[in-house]
Amino acid sequence: MSEMIYEYIWLDGCNPPNLRSKIKICDDDELSIQTFDGSSTKQSSPERSDLVLNPVRVYENPLFTTSNLLYSLYPAKLILCEVLDEDMNPTETSTARRKLAYLVQKYRNEEILVSIEQEYVLMDARHRYPLGWHPNHHPQPSDAYYCGVGAKSVVGREIAEEHLFACLDAGISISGMNAEVMLSQWEYQIGICDPLRAADDLIVSRYLLYRICERYSAYPSFDPKPVKGWSGSGCHINISTKRTRSQDDKIRNDEIKKIISKLRENHEILLKNYGKNNHERLTGEHETCRYDEFRYGVMDRTASVRIPWLTHRGYAGYIEDRRPAANMNPYDALSALLSVLFEEVES
């Protein structure tokens, strides 16, 4: 049996971008570019609607191999794509990935590593409120939800765990998951890896989460403030370089101070690339710093940037930027972050 199921995945032209996909049945060696109607995804005009899907990274497709015995007879792959125009130039939605790839290659000697903490809220697709919530009143605030155990404290564990194993089967660099501080809010972590791999893995992990939720009549909300009065959802970026990981305390501490200084100087520039409607989340409450303020602190989750205990004690060499929103485009966010840290940035 030579047929291969290729599922092509890409970002559309919405703000923030949505995920799109289409399936192509090919021979084993037929992985190639495909086309689609860009006028239906806000990426082209109807008069010149054809756009090109150019494969950039290939993953195993756990959705087909595990969800149905018949599907498992057919090899299946997930194909992450950039979107090109008729002249094979990247469209606006793919420019940021090209820029990120360029920056990662340019500064490869810095040995930049990142991990990304993706928060989300599981929503009832029919009623459009969080799973496990009553439509007419909110659950009581509780300290039991974060990393909670038991039906009173968590909702949607079966989805979160199915997503975890799907990411592992796909070859995504997922490194953990946990329940978050609001009922039906969850988090998973991507990385540690290079920034381009982390961004690609995050996009495909979001795709898998959407697809798994379909079977539960649910969907993940990446809105930075899905329920007013409750904790928002972020997408924190942890970053390190070879100097922040140095065993020499002076080299490590001087580099961390230098990075924090650049993050402070470019606070407004970074926030423009850290997600839509992020000001609704960054209020100074619910473990956030205000949108118009920059602060850093050791072990301080109310700061813009946290220096973890492991880094403070010299056991590790990374810092956590807590500002990015859950709906951030990782190509925009990481391109902006690397530009701020290593390039001359114009305000």
C-alpha angles and dihedrals in degrees: 000000000000101000117116125195109223117188111196116208128192145156118255130217099265124114108265092022122245125216121251131186143181132184126232124186110216143160114267094264098041101094100143145140118294134195134227142178104274092183088070093053099046091254104107144008123267089244092062101020104150115105129175129240109212115191114235104165135014127212135178113260107232092175093072100035096052108027099063133021092220092052090054089068089069123066109237133194136185111224116201109206141192117219119241131185126233091280091052094252119137115262121228092272092056100041092085092055091051089050092049091049089051093050094046090052094043093052099034090125088065087066092219116196127183140180124195127211109209116197122190141163122231109231131197103243094209100048100025098227129106118289112263094021123119112241094230103043139023124242117258117271108258141175088218098079101071108088084345128176127207136039093279091057107037138040125188101021091141089060094045093049094045087052091050093055092043090055091049091050091048092055095248116153095243112159105181150327140216143173113265136220097279124063108263091014116124140176136204130185128228121200156332090214144101115306097251093050090047092052093048092046091049092053093050092044089055089050092053091049092053091049095048091048090056089070090056096046087246139110135202117249115213092181109137090227108024094164121028114233093027134087115289128227122256138181102216119199121216113197137182138169133199089266095050087051093050118129088222106094094209095050091046096047095043091052093048090050090050092051093048090050090055092047090052094048092050099039096126094044092053094047089057088062098038100084143293121291090004090148088073089063101037097069101129090257133094095034097311137117119231118273092239095046135073122205135155130196145167110266088345113145091181090064129091089237124026125204102210122228090246091057094043091054093045097249093115139013112222139101130210122231102204097183104086116102124231091252096053118135101238093211091055094041098047094041089053092046095051091044091053093048100042110014135062102259123203115217 
